[in-house]
Amino acid sequence: MPQPDPGGITGSMDDDALDPNMNPRDVAEPLRRAIGERYLTYALSTIMNRALPDARDGLKPVHRRILFAMRELRLSSTGGFRKSAKISGDVMGNYHPHGDAAIYDAMARLAQDFAVRYPLVDGQGNFGNIDGDNPAASRYTEARLTVVAEALLDGLNENAVDYRANYDGTLTEPVVLPASFPNLLANGASGIAVGMATNIPPHNISELVDACLHLIKTPDARDDTLLNYIPGPDFPTGGTLVEPPESIAQAYRTGRGSFRLRAKWNVERLDRGQWQIVVTEIPYQVQKSKLVERLAELIQTKKVPILADIRDESAEDVRMVLEPRSKNVEPEILMGMLFKHSDLEVKFSLNMNVLIDGVTPQVCSLKEVLRAFLDFRREVLIRRSQHRMEKIDHRLEVLEGLIVAFLNLDRVIDIIRYDDDPKAALCREDWGKDHVRATSEKDYVPPPPSSEGDELGLTEVQAEAILNMRLRSLRRLEEMELVAERDRLMEERAGLEDLLESEDLQWSRISDQLKETKKAFGKDYPGGARRTDFAEATSVEDVPIEAMIEREPITVVCSQMGWIRAMTGHIDLARELKFKDGDGPRFTFHAETTDRLLVAASNGRFYTMQASALPGGRGMGEPLRLQVDLPNEAEILDILVHKPGRKLLVASSAGDGFVVPEDEVVAQTRAGKQVLNVRGDVAARIVRPVEGDAVAVVGENRKVLVFPLDELPEMGRGKGVRLQKYKDGGLSDAKTFTLGEGLAWRDPAGRTRTVERPELDEWIAKRASAGRMAPRGFPRDNKFT
């Protein structure tokens, strides 16, 4: 038997044991470790480089690269537009080596004001709409940055963040953007990684800034205190938040939760007391076209019978008109039902899973996210201040050299005019001595070689600046301007030194920057005001069905093959009706549109249907099995109009049964409700309303048994107890009746025959007895009716 490879997948030796005959370029390792390491690598790449946003700038890598590439193309908010194909091509070629379609989709979303609270891309052309239509191809659209995006990019020229090499090492890209406002919360984010996901709703910048300012003043502030400034999300499509404040606080405190968001609507009064509802704002991320289709489906299936029509009259603004079937119903009741059955109300999940410092995924609270942003802003401030100091130091060095040149202008001119190496000569010259202007080259005295430690000469930077100086700058006014600039820069440098040494000054400066951001993107900014308002949710769970449906008489008709329909009005039950070929009538009875129908099946389940939801009587109707989830092998025993408080007698073919309150058999789903438990060949056979005080049972052996009704237990579900004892066959029929009025049945001629006491005493016995042969004249089909 061949031995397993000691270094192979099935090897039993240590992981590091290798076959000496193996190709050195091949690596052998256990399959578990190989797959585990590779999957872990993939998971980390997905988490860090694709799905989760950075807590500092709130962006994923693709969005960050899009904005940076547009900045490199100089697509400022006040400049011209460029083709989207050019932008996505540059992003793909320089920074993001993935599909250009995915890049364009990400960029298009940043331009959609119904998807992003503060759009970062200014789009020109078709960038999609709230109906769910896709943007035009990238060759047809153009784009540039918005003012908000420029606020995220502000500081890239001042060493505010680190840069890293791009995917092929030919260019560099920022690790994170400076972000002058908490974009993570302002625009939100969503993504699915490996083993984790994130979903953050958008918020209002003004409220976020106020919370940040409070957190700067009070670093140990609680999450609940921050809710005084951030009451909840602010969605770009508006709507109304109906989530209780306690639930909102819990969600922000833990980083996980949900928000109930409803459409915004109002009532328009019409002539003659009529009215209609106009929906002006729909929930976030709900496509209007699909919402209209769903509402139209509710009308067709009559799940909301009071809704008569839906019209989409939207232009640039949302305007959906809902017409009621009756003016007598309250608008709140209609909207409550629509909130329950459509996306006019949605639940937005909160999962604040973000990358802290771009490395560690963590579910954060509201305070932790704001704290991560503020700490990052402090880091950006320090780096920009240090960068500014370096620029000032360089400029001061140049200014000192230029001032020296103006104080010794004649000597500088002599050196430049006569010396073979003016730059070196300027660096060697001792500018602390007086100099006499040379009238010719032979009168020019070269500077002596400088000794080590001589600090009176100019630096190379200063000498280069002097040599690059223009002749027109050799005027008195220029010298005064140089001195003034030096003094101004010295003062600025002293302020920067104080700023870098004082944490209080740093937070004060950050506060000033945040206030400027609030001023720029607050109420005066287009769309800066809060769009989503708050309200208390109203429940419609206890609304009676009569309040939803206009009460009208109908006649329910169900054929032998199970096709059901509702004809208008109470027609003559003996009237001849049309059915499909080979089909005929089975159940025909009067009802009203407000009634609920109970369908009893041979599998022991009860199904509930709304009479108003039945198809009209002009055609042949629809299969009842399409209305409820009735299995093909199950037969329909009976269809009853539900009467609250009534009781039913249910029994199986095996002769077991019980009494069940009718309210207990009403089902809330299409799948129905199991009431009578049956197994094997046993099936449900009897469903009768309970009337009277006695039970009459007849078996397939034509034996009849009568016993008191109180011997039957009342149950909600079960197999029941034995009604009648059989040696052969099973239960044929059963009914309840009033013992004092006698037992009645119809004979084949349609006449009613009644057996009264004392003649009936012959068949009265205890429950579960065998009974006696049926009375003379009892129907041959063993049925009481």
C-alpha positions in Angstrom: 0.0 0.0 0.0 1.5 3.4 -1.0 2.6 5.6 1.9 1.2 9.1 2.0 3.4 12.0 1.1 5.0 13.2 4.4 4.9 16.8 3.2 1.6 16.6 1.3 -1.9 17.4 2.2 -2.7 14.1 3.8 0.7 13.7 5.5 0.8 12.8 9.2 4.2 14.4 9.9 4.8 18.0 11.1 3.7 20.9 8.9 7.4 21.8 8.2 8.3 18.3 7.0 9.0 18.4 3.2 9.7 15.7 0.7 13.5 15.9 -0.3 12.5 14.9 -3.8 10.0 17.8 -4.2 10.6 20.6 -6.6 12.0 23.6 -4.6 9.5 25.9 -6.2 6.6 23.8 -4.9 5.3 24.5 -1.4 3.5 21.7 0.5 1.2 22.5 3.4 -1.9 21.1 4.9 -5.1 22.0 3.1 -6.7 23.4 6.3 -3.8 25.9 6.8 -3.6 26.8 3.1 -7.2 27.6 2.8 -7.3 29.3 6.2 -4.5 31.6 5.5 -5.7 32.5 2.0 -9.3 33.1 3.2 -8.1 35.2 6.1 -6.0 37.3 3.6 -9.1 37.8 1.5 -11.3 38.6 4.4 -8.8 41.3 5.7 -8.5 42.7 2.2 -12.3 43.0 1.9 -12.8 44.5 5.4 -10.0 47.1 5.1 -9.9 47.9 1.4 -13.4 47.6 0.2 -16.4 47.2 2.5 -15.9 49.2 5.7 -15.5 53.0 5.8 -12.8 54.8 7.7 -14.0 56.6 10.9 -11.8 59.6 10.1 -13.1 60.7 6.7 -16.1 58.3 6.4 -15.0 57.0 3.0 -14.2 53.7 1.4 -11.1 53.4 -0.7 -13.0 53.6 -4.0 -14.7 56.9 -3.0 -11.5 58.3 -1.6 -9.7 57.6 -4.9 -12.5 59.0 -7.0 -12.3 62.3 -5.1 -8.5 62.4 -5.2 -8.4 61.7 -8.9 -10.9 64.4 -9.6 -8.8 66.8 -7.6 -5.7 65.8 -9.6 -7.8 66.6 -12.8 -8.4 70.0 -11.3 -12.2 69.6 -11.4 -13.0 72.2 -8.8 -16.5 73.2 -7.9 -16.1 76.5 -9.8 -14.3 75.0 -12.8 -15.5 73.0 -15.8 -16.9 69.5 -16.1 -15.1 66.5 -17.5 -16.5 63.3 -19.0 -17.2 60.7 -16.4 -15.5 58.1 -18.6 -12.2 60.2 -18.3 -12.6 60.3 -14.5 -13.4 56.6 -14.0 -10.6 55.7 -16.4 -8.1 57.8 -14.5 -9.2 56.3 -11.2 -8.9 52.8 -12.6 -5.6 53.3 -14.3 -3.9 55.2 -11.5 -5.3 54.1 -8.2 -8.1 51.5 -8.3 -7.4 48.6 -10.6 -10.9 47.2 -10.6 -13.8 47.4 -13.0 -14.6 50.8 -14.5 -18.3 50.0 -14.2 -18.1 49.6 -10.5 -16.1 52.8 -10.2 -18.6 54.7 -12.3 -21.5 53.4 -10.2 -19.8 54.5 -7.0 -19.1 58.0 -8.5 -22.7 58.2 -9.8 -24.1 57.5 -6.3 -22.0 60.3 -4.9 -23.8 62.7 -7.3 -27.3 61.5 -6.4 -29.0 64.0 -4.1 -31.6 61.3 -3.2 -29.0 58.8 -2.2 -26.3 61.0 -0.5 -27.2 63.7 2.1 -24.4 66.0 0.9 -23.4 65.1 -2.6 -19.7 65.0 -3.2 -19.9 65.0 -7.0 -21.6 67.6 -9.1 -23.1 65.7 -12.0 -24.2 67.0 -15.4 -26.4 64.7 -17.3 -28.5 61.7 -16.4 -27.3 60.3 -13.1 -30.4 58.2 -12.3 -33.5 59.1 -10.3 -35.5 58.1 -7.3 -37.6 55.7 -9.5 -34.6 53.4 -9.6 -33.5 54.2 -13.2 -29.8 53.7 -13.8 -27.5 56.5 -14.8 -26.6 57.1 -18.4 -23.4 55.6 -19.7 -20.2 57.3 -18.5 -19.5 58.6 -22.0 -22.7 60.7 -21.8 -22.3 62.3 -18.4 -19.9 64.8 -16.9 -18.9 65.6 -13.4 -16.8 67.8 -11.1 -16.3 68.2 -7.4 -18.7 69.9 -5.0 -17.9 72.4 -2.3 -18.6 69.7 0.2 -16.0 67.4 -1.4 -13.4 70.2 -1.5 -13.9 70.5 2.3 -12.9 66.9 2.6 -9.8 67.5 0.5 -8.8 70.7 2.2 -5.3 70.3 3.5 -3.8 67.7 1.2 -1.2 70.3 0.0 -0.1 70.9 3.6 1.1 67.5 4.6 -2.2 66.9 6.6 -2.2 63.2 6.0 0.2 60.4 5.0 0.6 59.2 1.4 1.2 55.7 0.2 2.3 54.2 -3.1 -0.5 53.2 -5.5 -1.0 49.6 -6.6 1.9 49.6 -9.1 4.2 52.0 -7.2 4.3 54.7 -9.9 2.2 57.3 -8.0 1.1 58.1 -4.5 -2.3 58.5 -3.0 -3.5 59.7 0.4 -4.2 57.1 3.1 -7.1 59.2 4.3 -8.6 62.6 3.5 -8.3 65.6 5.9 -12.1 65.9 6.2 -13.1 69.1 7.8 -16.5 67.7 9.0 -17.6 64.2 10.2 -18.5 62.8 6.8 -19.0 59.3 8.2 -22.2 60.4 9.9 -23.0 63.2 7.6 -23.4 61.0 4.5 -23.6 57.6 6.1 -22.2 54.4 4.7 -23.2 50.8 4.0 -21.2 47.7 3.1 -21.0 44.0 3.5 -17.6 42.5 4.4 -16.5 39.0 5.4 -18.2 38.1 8.7 -19.3 41.7 9.3 -21.2 44.5 7.8 -21.9 48.2 8.3 -25.0 50.4 7.8 -24.9 54.0 9.0 -27.7 56.5 8.2 -26.9 60.1 7.1 -27.1 63.0 9.6 -27.3 66.8 9.5 -23.9 68.6 9.5 -25.0 71.5 11.7 -26.2 69.0 14.4 -23.0 67.0 14.1 -20.9 70.1 14.5 -22.8 71.2 17.6 -22.3 67.7 19.1 -18.5 68.0 18.3 -18.3 71.4 19.9 -20.0 70.0 23.0 -17.7 67.1 23.1 -14.7 69.4 22.9 -15.9 71.4 25.9 -17.0 68.3 27.8 -14.8 65.3 26.8 -16.5 63.0 29.2 -20.0 63.7 27.9 -22.4 60.8 27.8 -24.0 59.5 24.6 -27.4 60.5 25.8 -26.3 64.1 26.2 -25.1 64.2 22.6 -28.7 63.3 21.6 -29.6 66.9 22.6 -27.7 68.0 19.6 -28.2 65.0 17.3 -31.8 63.9 17.8 -31.6 61.3 15.0 -30.7 60.6 11.4 -31.5 63.2 8.6 -32.2 61.3 5.4 -31.8 63.0 2.0 -35.3 62.0 1.0 -36.9 63.4 4.2 -39.6 61.4 5.7 -40.7 61.1 9.3 -39.0 59.2 12.1 -41.4 57.4 14.3 -38.9 55.5 16.5 -39.3 56.1 20.2 -36.6 58.3 21.8 -35.5 55.5 24.1 -34.9 53.2 21.2 -32.9 55.9 19.3 -30.8 56.5 22.4 -30.1 52.8 22.9 -29.1 52.5 19.2 -26.6 55.3 19.4 -25.3 54.1 22.8 -24.5 50.6 21.5 -23.9 51.2 17.8 -26.6 48.8 16.8 -30.3 49.3 16.4 -32.9 50.4 13.9 -35.1 53.4 13.0 -38.7 53.3 11.7 -39.0 55.8 8.9 -42.4 56.7 7.3 -43.3 58.7 4.3 -44.5 62.2 4.7 -48.1 62.9 3.6 -51.0 65.3 3.9 -54.7 65.4 3.2 -56.1 67.4 0.3 -59.8 68.3 0.7 -61.9 68.1 -2.4 -65.5 69.0 -3.3 -68.6 67.3 -1.6 -66.6 66.1 1.4 -64.2 64.0 -0.7 -60.5 63.9 0.1 -57.3 62.4 -1.1 -53.9 61.7 0.4 -50.8 63.2 -1.2 -47.4 61.6 -0.3 -44.7 64.2 -0.7 -41.6 62.3 0.7 -40.9 58.6 0.6 -38.5 56.7 2.9 -34.8 56.5 2.2 -33.6 53.9 -0.3 -37.1 53.1 -1.5 -37.6 53.2 -5.2 -40.7 55.1 -6.1 -41.6 53.0 -9.1 -41.6 49.8 -7.1 -43.5 51.5 -4.3 -46.2 52.5 -6.8 -46.3 48.9 -8.1 -46.7 47.6 -4.6 -49.6 50.0 -3.8 -51.2 49.0 -7.1 -50.9 45.3 -6.1 -52.6 46.1 -2.7 -55.5 47.5 -4.7 -55.7 44.5 -7.0 -55.5 41.9 -4.2 -57.8 44.0 -2.0 -55.5 43.7 1.0 -56.3 47.3 1.7 -59.9 47.5 0.5 -60.4 51.1 1.3 -57.7 52.2 -1.2 -59.3 52.8 -4.6 -56.5 54.2 -6.8 -52.9 55.3 -6.8 -51.5 58.0 -9.2 -47.9 59.1 -9.5 -48.0 62.8 -10.4 -44.3 63.4 -9.5 -42.2 65.8 -11.5 -39.0 67.1 -9.8 -40.7 66.7 -6.5 -42.4 63.5 -5.2 -46.2 63.6 -5.5 -48.1 60.4 -5.1 -51.9 60.7 -4.9 -53.9 58.0 -3.0 -57.6 57.9 -3.5 -59.9 56.2 -0.9 -62.9 54.1 -1.8 -65.0 55.8 0.8 -64.9 59.3 2.3 -66.2 58.0 5.6 -62.9 56.4 6.6 -60.4 58.5 8.5 -57.2 59.2 6.5 -55.1 58.0 9.5 -56.7 54.6 9.3 -55.9 54.2 5.6 -52.3 55.4 6.0 -51.9 53.1 9.0 -52.8 50.1 6.9 -50.5 51.2 4.1 -47.6 51.7 6.5 -48.2 48.1 7.6 -48.4 46.5 4.1 -46.1 48.6 2.0 -42.7 50.4 2.0 -44.4 53.7 3.0 -42.8 52.6 6.3 -39.4 51.0 6.4 -37.0 50.0 9.2 -33.5 51.3 8.6 -30.9 49.2 10.5 -28.0 50.8 12.3 -24.7 49.0 12.5 -21.9 51.4 13.3 -19.1 49.1 12.3 -16.1 51.2 11.1 -12.3 51.1 10.8 -10.7 53.0 13.7 -7.4 54.6 12.5 -8.0 52.8 9.2 -6.9 49.4 10.7 -9.2 48.1 13.4 -12.9 47.2 12.7 -15.1 48.1 15.6 -18.7 48.7 16.4 -18.7 52.2 17.9 -21.2 54.3 19.7 -22.1 57.8 18.6 -19.6 59.3 21.0 -16.8 57.0 19.9 -17.3 57.9 16.3 -17.2 61.7 17.0 -14.2 61.2 19.3 -12.3 59.4 16.5 -13.1 62.3 14.1 -12.0 65.0 16.6 -8.8 63.2 17.4 -8.1 63.0 13.7 -8.8 66.7 13.3 -6.3 67.5 16.0 -3.7 65.3 14.2 -4.4 67.1 11.0 -4.1 70.5 12.7 -0.8 69.6 14.2 0.6 68.3 10.9 -0.6 71.4 8.9 0.8 73.7 11.6 4.2 72.0 11.4 4.1 72.1 7.6 3.3 75.8 7.8 6.2 76.4 10.2 8.6 74.7 7.8 7.3 76.9 5.0 7.7 80.0 7.2 11.3 79.0 8.3 12.2 78.6 4.6 10.7 81.9 3.7 12.4 83.7 6.7 15.7 82.3 5.6 15.2 83.7 2.1 14.0 87.1 3.5 17.0 87.4 5.7 19.2 86.9 2.7 17.3 89.4 0.6 17.5 92.0 3.4 21.2 91.5 3.6 21.5 92.0 -0.1 19.6 95.3 0.1 21.8 96.5 2.9 24.9 95.7 0.9 23.5 96.2 -2.6 26.7 97.6 -4.1 28.8 94.7 -3.0 26.2 92.2 -4.2 26.2 93.9 -7.6 30.0 93.8 -7.7 30.1 90.0 -6.9 27.4 89.2 -9.5 29.1 91.4 -12.1 32.7 90.4 -11.7 33.0 87.1 -9.9 33.3 83.9 -11.8 31.2 82.0 -9.3 28.8 84.5 -7.8 26.9 82.0 -5.7 30.0 80.7 -3.9 31.3 84.3 -3.5 28.0 85.4 -1.9 28.3 82.5 0.6 32.0 83.4 1.4 31.5 87.1 1.8 31.6 88.6 5.3 28.5 90.8 5.3 29.4 92.4 8.6 32.1 94.7 6.9 31.8 97.8 4.9 32.3 97.6 1.2 33.3 100.1 -1.5 31.7 99.9 -4.9 34.2 98.7 -7.6 34.4 100.8 -10.7 36.0 98.1 -12.8 36.9 94.5 -12.7 40.5 95.3 -11.7 39.2 97.2 -8.7 37.0 94.3 -7.6 38.3 92.4 -4.5 37.1 88.8 -4.3 35.9 87.6 -0.9 38.5 85.7 1.1 38.0 81.9 1.6 35.6 81.4 4.5 36.9 79.6 7.6 35.0 76.8 9.4 32.4 78.2 11.8 32.1 81.5 9.9 28.4 82.3 10.1 28.5 85.8 8.6 28.1 84.5 5.0 24.9 83.6 3.2 23.4 80.2 2.9 23.0 78.5 -0.5 19.2 79.1 -0.3 19.8 82.8 0.4 22.4 83.1 -2.3 20.1 81.4 -4.9 17.3 83.7 -4.0 19.5 86.8 -4.4 20.7 85.6 -7.8 17.1 84.9 -8.9 16.0 88.4 -7.8 14.7 90.7 -10.6 16.3 94.1 -11.3 13.0 95.8 -10.8 12.9 94.6 -7.2 15.9 96.8 -6.4 13.9 99.6 -5.1 13.4 101.1 -1.7 9.7 100.1 -1.4 10.6 96.4 -2.0 13.0 96.5 1.0 10.3 97.9 3.2 7.9 95.2 2.1 10.5 92.5 2.8 11.0 93.8 6.4 7.2 93.9 6.9 6.8 90.4 5.5 9.6 89.1 7.8 7.9 90.7 10.9 4.5 89.3 9.9 5.9 85.8 9.4 7.8 86.0 12.7 4.6 86.8 14.5 2.7 84.0 12.7 5.5 81.6 13.6 5.3 82.6 17.3 1.6 81.9 17.2 2.2 78.5 15.6 4.7 77.6 18.3 2.2 78.5 21.0 -0.4 76.4 19.2 1.8 73.3 19.0 2.7 73.6 22.6 -0.9 74.2 24.0 -3.6 71.5 23.7 -6.2 74.1 24.7 -5.2 76.3 21.9 -5.5 73.4 19.5 -9.0 72.5 20.5 -9.9 76.2 20.3 -8.7 76.3 16.8 -10.5 73.1 15.9 -13.7 74.7 17.4 -13.3 77.7 15.2 -12.8 75.5 12.1 -15.9 73.5 12.9 -17.9 76.7 13.4 -16.8 77.9 9.9 -17.9 74.5 8.5 -21.3 74.9 10.2 -21.6 78.4 8.7 -20.7 77.1 5.2 -23.0 74.0 5.2 -25.6 75.0 7.7 -29.1 76.4 7.1 -27.9 78.9 4.4 -26.4 76.1 2.4 -28.8 74.6 -0.2 -30.3 71.6 1.4 -28.5 72.3 4.7 -31.7 72.5 6.8 -33.0 69.3 8.5 -35.2 67.3 6.2 -36.4 64.4 8.4 -38.8 65.3 11.2 -40.0 63.3 14.1 -43.4 62.0 15.2 -45.0 59.5 17.4 -46.0 56.2 15.7 -49.8 55.5 15.7 -50.9 51.9 15.7 -53.7 50.5 13.7 -53.6 47.0 15.0 -57.1 47.2 16.7 -58.9 48.9 13.8 -62.0 46.8 13.0 -62.3 45.5 9.5 -65.7 47.3 9.2 -63.9 50.6 9.3 -61.7 49.6 6.4 -64.4 48.1 4.0 -67.6 49.5 2.7 -70.3 47.1 3.8 -72.1 45.6 0.8 -74.1 42.4 0.4 -72.4 39.6 -1.7 -73.1 36.0 -2.7 -70.1 33.7 -2.3 -70.0 30.9 -4.9 -67.5 28.0 -4.8 -67.5 25.3 -7.4 -66.8 21.6 -7.0 -63.3 22.1 -8.4 -62.6 24.9 -5.9 -63.1 28.0 -8.0 -64.4 30.8 -5.8 -66.0 34.2 -6.6 -68.2 36.9 -5.0 -71.2 38.1 -6.8 -72.7 41.5 -6.0 -75.8 41.5 -3.9 -77.8 38.6 -2.4 -79.0 36.6 -5.3 -81.4 33.7 -5.3 -79.4 30.7 -4.1 -81.4 28.4 -6.4 -80.5 30.5 -9.4 -78.6 28.6 -12.1 -75.0 29.9 -12.5 -72.3 29.3 -15.1 -69.3 27.2 -14.4 -66.4 25.7 -16.3 -67.0 22.6 -18.3 -67.1 19.6 -16.1 -67.6 21.8 -13.0 -70.6 22.6 -10.9 -71.8 24.4 -7.8 -70.8 23.2 -4.3 -71.0 26.1 -1.8 -73.4 29.1 -2.4 -74.3 31.4 0.5 -75.0 35.0 1.3 -72.4 37.2 3.1 -71.2 40.8 3.3 -67.9 42.4 2.2 -66.9 42.9 5.8 -67.2 39.2 6.7 -64.3 36.8 7.2 -64.7 33.4 5.7 -63.4 30.2 7.4 -62.3 27.4 5.0 -62.2 24.0 6.7 -60.0 21.4 5.0 -59.6 17.6 5.3 -56.1 18.1 6.6 -57.6 19.5 9.9 -56.5 23.1 9.1 -58.7 26.2 9.0 -57.9 29.0 6.5 -59.2 32.5 6.8 -60.2 34.7 3.8 -61.5 38.2 3.6 -64.8 38.4 1.7 -63.9 41.7 0.2 -60.7 40.1 -1.3 -62.6 37.5 -3.3 -62.5 37.9 -7.1 -65.6 39.5 -8.8 -68.5 37.4 -10.1 -68.3 38.5 -13.8 -66.0 35.6 -14.6 -65.6 32.1 -13.2 -63.5 33.3 -10.3 -60.1 32.1 -9.2 -58.9 28.9 -7.6 -59.3 29.0 -3.9 -55.9 27.4 -3.6 -54.4 30.6 -4.9 -56.0 32.6 -2.1 -54.6 30.4 0.7 -51.9 27.7 0.9 -54.2 24.8 0.6 -52.3 21.6 -0.4 -53.5 19.8 -3.5 -54.3 16.6 -1.7 -56.5 18.3 0.9 -60.2 18.7 0.2 -62.5 21.5 1.1 -65.0 20.4 3.8 -66.9 23.6 4.3 -66.8 27.4 4.0 -68.4 29.3 6.8 -69.0 33.0 7.5 -67.1 33.7 10.7 -69.2 34.7 13.7 -67.3 35.7 16.8 -68.3 33.8 19.9 -69.7 30.9 18.1 -68.5 27.3 18.6 -67.8 24.5 16.1 -68.0 20.8 16.3 -65.1 19.2 14.5 -64.6 15.5 14.0 -62.4 13.1 12.0 -63.2 10.1 9.9 -61.9 7.9 12.8 -64.7 9.2 15.0 -62.7 11.5 17.2 -63.7 15.1 17.8 -64.3 18.0 20.1 -65.8 21.5 20.4 -63.6 24.4 19.4 -64.4 28.2 19.9 -64.6 29.7 16.5 -62.4 32.6 17.5 -59.6 30.0 18.0 -59.6 28.8 14.4 -59.1 32.2 12.8 -55.8 32.1 11.0 -53.5 35.1 10.5 -51.5 33.8 7.6 -52.1 32.1 4.3 -50.8 28.8 5.7 -53.9 28.5 7.9 -54.1 27.1 11.4 -54.0 23.5 12.5 -57.0 22.6 14.7 -57.8 18.9 14.3 -54.8 16.7 14.4 -55.0 13.8 11.9 -52.5 11.2 10.8 -52.2 8.6 8.1 -55.5 7.7 6.4 -57.5 9.6 8.9 -58.9 12.9 7.7 -61.1 15.7 9.0 -64.7 15.1 8.0 -67.1 17.2 10.1 -67.2 20.9 10.7 -70.6 22.1 12.0 -71.7 25.1 14.1 -72.8 24.1 17.6 -76.5 24.6 18.2 -78.4 22.9 21.0 -77.5 20.6 23.9 -77.0 17.2 22.2 -74.8 15.5 19.6 -76.0 13.0 17.0 -73.5 10.7 15.3 -73.9 8.2 12.5 -71.3 5.8 11.3 -70.6 4.2 8.0 -72.3 1.1 9.6 -75.6 3.1 9.7 -75.6 3.0 13.5 -76.8 6.2 15.2 -75.7 7.5 18.6 -77.1 10.4 20.6 -75.4 11.8 23.7 -75.3 15.1 25.7 -73.1 17.9 24.3 -71.4 18.5 27.6 -69.7 15.1 27.3 -67.5 16.6 24.5 -64.5 18.7 25.7 -63.9 22.2 24.5 -60.4 22.5 23.1 -58.3 24.9 20.9 -56.4 22.1 19.1 -55.9 18.4 19.4 -57.1 14.9 18.3 -60.2 15.0 20.4 -62.1 12.3 22.1 -64.0 9.3 20.7 -67.5 10.1 19.6 -68.7 6.7 18.6 -67.2 3.2 18.7 -66.8 1.3 15.4 -65.7 -2.3 14.5 -65.6 -1.6 10.8 -65.6 1.7 8.9 -65.7 5.1 10.5 -67.6 8.3 11.0 -70.1 9.2 8.4 -71.8 12.4 9.8 -72.4 14.3 13.0 -74.5 17.3 14.1 -75.7 19.1 17.2 -79.3 19.7 18.0 -81.7 20.5 20.8 -82.8 17.3 22.5 -86.2 18.7 23.4 -87.0 19.5 19.8 -86.0 16.0 18.5 -83.6 14.8 15.9 -84.5 15.9 12.4 -83.2 15.0 8.9 -84.2 15.3 5.3 -85.3 12.3 3.3 -84.5 11.8 -0.4 -87.8 13.5 -1.3 -86.7 16.7 0.5 -89.2 16.3 3.3 -88.0 16.9 6.9 -88.6 14.0 9.3 -88.2 14.4 13.1 -87.8 11.7 15.8 -88.8 13.1 19.2 -88.8 11.7 22.7 -89.6 9.2 24.0 -89.0 7.5 20.7 -85.5 9.1 20.5 -84.5 7.6 23.8 -83.7 4.3 22.0 -80.6 5.9 20.5 -79.4 8.0 23.6 -76.4 6.5 25.3 -73.0 7.5 26.7 -70.4 9.0 24.4 -68.1 6.4 22.6 -70.9 3.8 22.6 -71.6 1.8 19.4 -75.1 3.1 18.9 -78.1 1.4 17.3 -79.3 1.1 13.7 -80.7 4.2 12.2 -84.4 5.0 12.5 -86.7 4.0 9.7 -86.6 6.4 6.8 -83.0 7.6 7.5 -81.2 8.7 4.3 -79.2 6.0 2.5 -76.2 8.3 2.3 -75.9 8.4 6.1 -76.2 12.2 6.2 -78.4 14.3 8.5 -78.7 17.0 5.8 
